[in-house]
């Protein structure tokens, strides 16, 4: 039997034809950049690229939830990944201590759970109460056996240990709005009601006060258990939202948007859904996975490194739909976006677990060019922080993930590093930069700038940070920073990820093949800083401000 999810990528490929993911997604080129990053494309010249930084010009405060992640009951993400009671590396709860350390160090603010496709067939009641009584269930999304030894309470405990917050996914596939509201009651009501008392009976007296909830997932996809039409889903989401808010009015609710530009009803789905539930939700979800394969880029790395511009376009188009529905409804409320699944993913796509527990599924190994694009995608998210309030790198451990485990330890994939820099250095408000860069033509695309830049300014900490992708595959770029109103006092951190081999990756045998290197940064001369950024590089540079 094929699992439901097995066919997701297959469906997208067929539905989109060769054209959609790259051509429609990519024809934005300079337009998207001029709209969002104020990038001016220079004619080929001997002048350096210029970045103008003005601390008076910011776009929006940066919500830390922009750098969230995702853990699904899928493959070895939960079992063997974060929860492994038999392991010498686990604590008394069965939580892998080495994995917890990494996640704590990263400072991941929010984690979506328990799915993904898994959630659309999940009965949350199977995963609570005494472990010995929990059923072994056939998970139809991934054709795997779910032991239910890790469930809602274990996740809440784990979040506490990891220093993160839950973004709870709800089953709006086989699940009902009533069951969704019951889970809210189980999690958030202190006592004296059926479901809150059940939680207490299970040994957890304090409510968890979970704020953020996703109303289903990818319900537009024929691979999704319980797949339905946009109007049906919109009604169901509105009903669930009303029932959930009756339990806890303080919730922040995310409606399920289109699964991406490759879907036949892309944007139309979002419009119809929002027509039914706009007034009951706070945000709308987007998902996207990028590939450097025949279908999306023809295997052309220069094209691949420009794909974050396609994410930029997806954000703009989805916001246009949100705001159009807002106009129809004369609503004072402006929705925000939750980009709650994004990553590179195209190699390990077999999602059939052959009815085993914790099978090795979607264990993608990432290379240098994947990490460079992940850097570009982070830049896009930062630049759109005025409307994108949550985003989740999908996923976190073992399954299309920055952290990989085995029985003896873990290693960091290439994509770990740009993600960790965003978490560590992107603070405060997003800078409204002006960038001047030369660009390159990619067949079928408009000109793509070599430099892709995002920046933040932390007035409290007194720091400014730039994140720069140099898409030039063969040449270093000379970069001149023009500090418009305040000059930096000194460089406090300066890292780059680069290498000669775009296909180089890390593994258990070679965990240090692609790792950050220090970038030599000269001090500012008055209001100017000049430096060279090597070819094929993603860099994070932080200054303390005078
Ligand atoms: O993240 C892997 C899968 O990709 C998720 O379960 C699903 O939502 C998406 O199709």
Boltz pocket constraint, residues with backbone or C-beta under 6 A from the ligand:
constraints:
  - pocket:
      binder: B
      contacts: [[A, 8], [A, 72], [A, 115], [A, 116], [A, 117], [A, 118], [A, 217], [A, 218], [A, 341], [A, 394], [A, 395]]
      max_distance: 6.0
